[in-house]
Amino acid sequence: MMAGPIREALDTLPLVDHHCHGAVTADLCPADFESLLTEGAVWPGVSPFDSPVGMAVRRHCAPLLDLDRHAPAADYLARRGELGWQEVNRRFLTAAHAETFCVDTGYAPHPVTSPAGLADASGAAAYEVVRLESIAEEVAARGIDAGDYAAAFRAAAEEAVRRPGVIAVKSVAAYRTGFDLDPARPTYSEVTRAAALWFARGGKLTDPVLMRHLLWTAVALGLPLQLHAGFGDSDLRLHLADPALLTDWLRLTAGTIPVLLLHCWPYQRQAAYLATVFEHVHLDVGLALHYVGPARAGSVLAEAMEITPFRKLLYSSDAYGVSEFHLLGALSFRQGLAGLLQERVDADELSPADAVRIAAWTGRDNARRLYGLPVSDPGRD
């Protein structure tokens, strides 16, 4: 009986996508499009269209390209090419119905929209999330002395977060070292020795001492810190991306900055525990939502919400490359959460008014509060 109001509240709620990336600014050949549908690779005889996310694209995205639901992949790709990337991005980004995108600009192996470009295509506001590993690698590339690294990185990070529109910082420690790190702040001499070894070796920042220094520098910056956790591509060692490994560091950083655990699957229950016992910890289950699709998003959200305080859960898509993911993330979140809240209303575990309020908190208001975002249209609240 109450499915209408709950579903309507979520369908009309302008979301805050608190972590995403840009959409490609080029027309994609079929192989390139398929490569962006997967966190893995396109293997011979195994099309990403023949997966839950590929089926979700054909079911939920095809109508926005003026195709029938479940249109064949070949027809989908042909129509996408006919429309061109600008029109495709406009359709999917506006259909996501976001009021704000928080855009990680530190990962762009393809030409993608800047935050301003994402805002132009969607009609939403857009802010920048600074990736700290990129800043560290830019500092190392200057050829500085190892003894100057700590101060130079701190200065470069402070300069980066003063740019107009920067709203948060992010680390991909889960990829580079994993979370099984000594939680203590490293000393200057430890950082200098590690920097000397890194400068001699070259490459990406993968040293655990320097990663600890990066995380503690993030605390000093004072902005919310986003941390990738759980699901990712083949560079990841999944068992080391369990956010529970951060427990001792989170204990040491209590009372400092908000720590936002991104994605988390299959560790959403561990993330929920951390958000329950540490005041400064928050989480989302982005990325996994569009990979499981609307049909299973409720199951992922249900585990994330088993014990999580409702003011600790956020929405993100983690969409990258294909703007279909900005839409599918939003659609999966809306449908999954609506079904979950409706179940609790039907079981008399929630009042309808509480369910609508929780929908607004998780989809928009929690992020507004954490990031200090303006209320773009107070009449909608």
C-alpha positions as CSV (number, residue, x, y, z in Angstrom):
1,M,0.0,0.0,0.0
2,M,2.9,2.4,0.8
3,A,5.0,1.4,-2.1
4,G,3.9,4.5,-3.9
5,P,5.1,7.2,-1.5
6,I,8.4,5.5,-0.8
7,R,9.2,4.8,-4.4
8,E,8.0,8.2,-5.4
9,A,10.2,9.9,-2.8
10,L,13.2,8.1,-4.1
11,D,12.3,8.6,-7.8
12,T,11.9,12.3,-7.3
13,L,14.9,12.8,-5.0
14,P,17.8,14.6,-6.6
15,L,20.8,12.5,-5.5
16,V,24.2,13.5,-4.4
17,D,26.6,11.2,-6.2
18,H,29.5,11.7,-3.8
19,H,32.0,9.7,-5.7
20,C,32.2,9.3,-9.5
21,H,34.4,9.9,-12.5
22,G,34.0,11.6,-15.8
23,A,32.3,10.2,-18.9
24,V,34.2,9.6,-22.2
25,T,34.4,12.5,-24.6
26,A,34.8,10.4,-27.8
27,D,32.7,8.0,-29.8
28,L,33.6,4.4,-28.8
29,C,34.0,1.5,-31.1
30,P,32.3,-1.7,-29.9
31,A,35.5,-3.1,-28.5
32,D,36.3,0.0,-26.5
33,F,32.7,0.2,-25.2
34,E,32.8,-3.4,-24.0
35,S,36.2,-2.8,-22.3
36,L,34.6,-0.1,-20.2
37,L,31.7,-2.4,-19.2
38,T,34.0,-4.5,-17.1
39,E,36.5,-4.2,-14.2
40,G,38.3,-7.1,-15.8
41,A,39.0,-7.5,-19.5
42,V,37.3,-8.5,-22.7
43,W,38.4,-12.1,-23.3
44,P,37.8,-14.1,-26.5
45,G,34.3,-15.6,-26.5
46,V,33.3,-13.8,-23.3
47,S,31.4,-10.5,-24.0
48,P,30.8,-8.2,-21.0
49,F,27.3,-7.8,-22.4
50,D,26.8,-11.4,-21.3
51,S,27.0,-10.5,-17.6
52,P,24.7,-8.9,-15.1
53,V,25.9,-5.4,-15.9
54,G,25.7,-6.0,-19.6
55,M,22.1,-7.2,-19.3
56,A,21.2,-4.2,-17.1
57,V,22.5,-1.9,-19.8
58,R,20.4,-3.6,-22.5
59,R,17.3,-3.5,-20.2
60,H,17.5,-0.1,-18.5
61,C,19.6,2.0,-20.8
62,A,18.3,1.0,-24.3
63,P,15.0,2.9,-23.9
64,L,16.9,6.1,-23.4
65,L,18.5,5.6,-26.8
66,D,15.0,5.1,-28.3
67,L,15.4,1.3,-28.4
68,D,13.2,-1.5,-27.1
69,R,14.1,-3.0,-23.7
70,H,16.6,-5.8,-24.1
71,A,17.7,-4.6,-27.5
72,P,20.5,-6.7,-29.0
73,A,24.0,-5.5,-28.2
74,A,24.8,-4.9,-31.8
75,D,21.7,-2.6,-32.1
76,Y,22.6,-0.9,-28.9
77,L,26.1,-0.1,-30.0
78,A,25.0,1.1,-33.5
79,R,22.4,3.4,-32.0
80,R,24.9,4.8,-29.5
81,G,27.2,5.6,-32.4
82,E,24.5,7.3,-34.4
83,L,23.7,9.6,-31.5
84,G,27.3,10.5,-30.7
85,W,28.9,10.8,-27.4
86,Q,27.6,14.3,-26.5
87,E,24.0,13.3,-26.9
88,V,24.5,10.0,-25.2
89,N,26.2,11.6,-22.2
90,R,23.4,14.2,-22.0
91,R,20.7,11.6,-22.0
92,F,22.1,9.4,-19.3
93,L,23.5,12.1,-17.1
94,T,20.3,14.0,-17.0
95,A,18.3,10.8,-16.4
96,A,20.4,10.0,-13.4
97,H,18.7,13.0,-11.8
98,A,21.6,14.0,-9.6
99,E,21.8,17.5,-8.0
100,T,25.5,17.1,-7.4
101,F,28.4,15.0,-8.7
102,C,31.7,14.7,-6.7
103,V,34.3,13.9,-9.3
104,D,37.6,12.0,-8.8
105,T,39.9,13.6,-11.3
106,G,42.9,11.4,-10.5
107,Y,42.1,8.5,-12.9
108,A,41.7,9.2,-16.6
109,P,43.3,6.7,-18.9
110,H,40.7,7.9,-21.5
111,P,39.7,11.5,-22.3
112,V,36.8,12.1,-20.0
113,T,34.7,15.1,-18.9
114,S,36.0,17.4,-16.3
115,P,33.8,18.3,-13.3
116,A,32.7,21.3,-15.3
117,G,32.0,19.2,-18.3
118,L,29.9,16.7,-16.3
119,A,27.9,19.7,-14.9
120,D,27.3,21.1,-18.3
121,A,26.0,17.7,-19.6
122,S,23.8,17.0,-16.6
123,G,22.6,20.3,-15.4
124,A,23.8,19.3,-11.9
125,A,26.5,20.9,-9.8
126,A,29.9,19.2,-9.8
127,Y,32.9,19.4,-7.4
128,E,36.4,17.9,-7.5
129,V,37.9,15.1,-5.4
130,V,41.7,15.3,-5.4
131,R,43.5,11.9,-5.6
132,L,46.5,12.2,-3.2
133,E,48.6,9.5,-4.9
134,S,48.6,11.6,-8.1
135,I,49.9,14.6,-6.1
136,A,52.6,12.5,-4.5
137,E,53.7,11.2,-7.9
138,E,53.8,14.7,-9.4
139,V,56.0,15.8,-6.5
140,A,58.4,12.9,-7.0
141,A,58.7,13.7,-10.7
142,R,60.2,17.1,-9.9
143,G,63.5,15.5,-9.0
144,I,63.6,16.8,-5.5
145,D,65.8,15.6,-2.7
146,A,64.4,12.8,-0.6
147,G,64.8,14.9,2.5
148,D,62.4,17.5,1.0
149,Y,59.7,15.1,0.1
150,A,57.6,15.3,3.2
151,A,57.3,19.0,3.2
152,A,57.0,19.2,-0.6
153,F,54.1,16.7,-0.6
154,R,52.3,18.5,2.2
155,A,52.7,21.9,0.4
156,A,51.5,20.4,-2.9
157,A,48.5,18.8,-1.3
158,E,47.5,22.0,0.5
159,E,47.8,23.9,-2.8
160,A,45.6,21.3,-4.6
161,V,42.8,21.4,-2.1
162,R,42.7,25.2,-2.2
163,R,41.7,25.0,-5.9
164,P,38.1,26.3,-6.5
165,G,35.6,23.5,-6.3
166,V,37.7,21.0,-4.4
167,I,35.5,19.2,-1.8
168,A,37.4,16.2,-0.7
169,V,40.5,14.1,-1.1
170,K,40.9,10.4,-2.0
171,S,43.4,7.6,-1.6
172,V,43.8,4.3,-3.4
173,A,45.9,2.8,-0.7
174,A,43.8,-0.4,-1.2
175,Y,45.3,-0.8,-4.6
176,R,48.9,0.3,-3.9
177,T,49.7,-1.3,-0.6
178,G,46.5,-2.7,0.9
179,F,45.2,-1.7,4.3
180,D,47.4,-4.0,6.4
181,L,49.6,-1.1,7.3
182,D,51.3,0.0,10.5
183,P,48.7,2.6,11.8
184,A,51.3,4.9,13.4
185,R,52.3,8.2,11.8
186,P,55.8,7.6,10.3
187,T,58.7,9.8,11.4
188,Y,60.5,12.2,9.2
189,S,63.6,9.9,9.0
190,E,61.4,7.0,8.0
191,V,59.7,9.1,5.2
192,T,63.1,10.3,4.0
193,R,64.5,6.8,3.7
194,A,61.4,5.5,2.0
195,A,61.4,8.5,-0.4
196,A,65.0,7.9,-1.4
197,L,64.2,4.2,-2.2
198,W,61.2,5.3,-4.2
199,F,63.0,7.9,-6.2
200,A,65.7,5.4,-7.1
201,R,63.2,2.8,-8.1
202,G,60.7,5.0,-9.8
203,G,57.1,4.1,-10.8
204,K,53.9,4.5,-8.8
205,L,53.7,5.2,-5.1
206,T,53.6,1.7,-3.5
207,D,55.8,2.1,-0.5
208,P,53.9,1.3,2.8
209,V,55.8,4.0,4.8
210,L,55.0,6.7,2.2
211,M,51.4,5.5,2.1
212,R,51.1,5.9,5.8
213,H,52.6,9.4,5.4
214,L,50.0,10.1,2.7
215,L,47.1,9.0,5.0
216,W,48.3,11.1,7.9
217,T,48.8,14.1,5.6
218,A,45.2,13.7,4.5
219,V,44.2,14.0,8.2
220,A,46.1,17.2,8.4
221,L,44.4,18.7,5.3
222,G,41.1,18.7,7.2
223,L,38.8,17.6,4.3
224,P,36.8,14.4,4.1
225,L,39.0,11.5,3.0
226,Q,37.5,9.0,0.6
227,L,39.1,5.5,0.7
228,H,38.6,2.9,-2.0
229,A,37.7,-0.4,-0.3
230,G,36.8,-3.8,-1.7
231,F,35.8,-4.4,-5.3
232,G,38.1,-3.1,-8.0
233,D,40.1,-4.2,-11.1
234,S,42.8,-6.9,-11.4
235,D,45.5,-4.6,-9.9
236,L,43.8,-5.1,-6.5
237,R,44.5,-7.8,-4.0
238,L,41.0,-8.1,-2.6
239,H,41.9,-9.6,0.8
240,L,44.0,-6.6,1.5
241,A,41.2,-4.2,0.6
242,D,39.1,-5.3,3.6
243,P,38.4,-2.0,5.5
244,A,38.4,-3.9,8.8
245,L,42.2,-3.8,8.4
246,L,42.0,-0.1,9.0
247,T,40.6,-0.5,12.5
248,D,43.8,0.5,14.4
249,W,44.3,3.6,12.2
250,L,40.7,4.6,12.6
251,R,41.1,4.4,16.3
252,L,44.1,6.7,16.2
253,T,42.3,9.2,13.9
254,A,39.1,9.3,15.9
255,G,37.9,12.9,16.3
256,T,39.7,14.2,13.2
257,I,38.3,14.1,9.6
258,P,35.4,12.2,8.1
259,V,36.6,8.9,6.6
260,L,34.3,7.7,3.8
261,L,34.7,4.0,2.8
262,L,33.9,3.7,-0.9
263,H,32.3,0.7,-2.6
264,C,33.2,-1.9,0.0
265,W,31.6,-5.0,-1.6
266,P,32.1,-7.8,-0.6
267,Y,33.1,-6.2,2.7
268,Q,30.0,-4.1,3.2
269,R,29.3,-5.8,6.6
270,Q,32.8,-5.0,7.8
271,A,32.3,-1.4,6.7
272,A,29.0,-1.3,8.5
273,Y,30.7,-2.4,11.7
274,L,33.3,0.4,11.3
275,A,30.6,3.0,10.7
276,T,28.8,1.8,13.8
277,V,31.7,1.9,16.2
278,F,33.6,5.0,14.9
279,E,32.0,8.3,14.8
280,H,34.0,9.6,11.8
281,V,33.5,6.6,9.5
282,H,30.8,6.5,6.7
283,L,30.3,4.2,3.8
284,D,28.6,3.6,0.5
285,V,28.2,0.5,-1.7
286,G,28.8,2.3,-5.1
287,L,30.3,0.5,-8.0
288,A,28.9,-2.8,-7.0
289,L,25.3,-1.5,-7.5
290,H,25.5,-1.1,-11.2
291,Y,27.5,-4.4,-11.5
292,V,24.8,-6.3,-9.8
293,G,22.1,-4.2,-11.4
294,P,18.7,-3.2,-10.0
295,A,17.6,-6.8,-9.5
296,R,20.2,-7.4,-6.8
297,A,21.1,-4.0,-5.5
298,G,18.7,-4.4,-2.6
299,S,20.6,-7.4,-1.4
300,V,23.9,-5.5,-1.2
301,L,22.2,-2.5,0.4
302,A,20.4,-4.7,2.9
303,E,23.8,-6.1,4.2
304,A,25.3,-2.6,4.3
305,M,22.3,-1.3,6.3
306,E,21.9,-4.2,8.8
307,I,23.6,-2.2,11.6
308,T,24.7,1.0,10.0
309,P,23.3,4.2,11.5
310,F,21.1,5.7,8.8
311,R,23.0,8.9,8.9
312,K,26.2,7.1,8.0
313,L,25.3,5.7,4.6
314,L,25.9,7.6,1.3
315,Y,25.1,7.2,-2.3
316,S,27.8,6.9,-5.0
317,S,27.9,5.4,-8.5
318,D,31.7,5.3,-9.0
319,A,30.7,5.6,-12.7
320,Y,33.7,5.9,-15.0
321,G,33.9,6.2,-18.8
322,V,30.4,5.2,-20.0
323,S,27.7,7.5,-18.8
324,E,25.3,4.5,-18.7
325,F,27.0,3.8,-15.3
326,H,26.0,7.2,-13.9
327,L,22.4,6.2,-14.7
328,L,22.5,2.5,-13.6
329,G,24.1,3.4,-10.3
330,A,21.3,5.8,-9.5
331,L,18.6,3.5,-10.8
332,S,20.0,0.5,-8.8
333,F,20.2,2.6,-5.7
334,R,16.7,4.0,-6.0
335,Q,15.1,0.7,-6.7
336,G,17.1,-1.3,-4.3
337,L,16.6,1.1,-1.4
338,A,12.9,1.6,-2.1
339,G,12.3,-2.2,-2.0
340,L,14.3,-2.6,1.2
341,L,12.5,0.3,3.0
342,Q,9.1,-1.0,1.8
343,E,9.9,-4.4,3.3
344,R,10.6,-2.8,6.7
345,V,7.4,-0.7,6.4
346,D,5.4,-3.8,5.6
347,A,6.9,-5.6,8.6
348,D,6.0,-2.5,10.8
349,E,9.7,-2.0,11.5
350,L,9.6,1.5,10.1
351,S,6.8,4.1,9.7
352,P,6.3,5.4,6.2
353,A,7.5,8.8,7.3
354,D,10.7,7.3,8.7
355,A,11.3,5.4,5.5
356,V,10.9,8.6,3.4
357,R,13.3,10.4,5.7
358,I,15.9,7.6,5.5
359,A,15.7,7.7,1.7
360,A,16.5,11.5,1.7
361,W,19.3,11.0,4.2
362,T,21.1,8.3,2.4
363,G,20.5,9.6,-1.1
364,R,21.3,13.3,-0.5
365,D,21.3,14.8,2.9
366,N,24.1,12.8,4.5
367,A,26.5,13.9,1.8
368,R,25.3,17.5,1.9
369,R,26.1,17.6,5.6
370,L,29.6,15.9,5.4
371,Y,30.8,18.0,2.4
372,G,29.1,21.2,3.4
373,L,27.2,21.3,0.2
374,P,24.7,24.1,-0.5
375,V,21.0,23.3,-0.6
376,S,20.3,24.0,-4.3
377,D,16.6,24.2,-4.0
378,P,15.2,24.4,-0.4
379,G,11.7,24.0,-1.7
380,R,12.4,20.4,-2.6
381,D,13.5,19.3,0.9
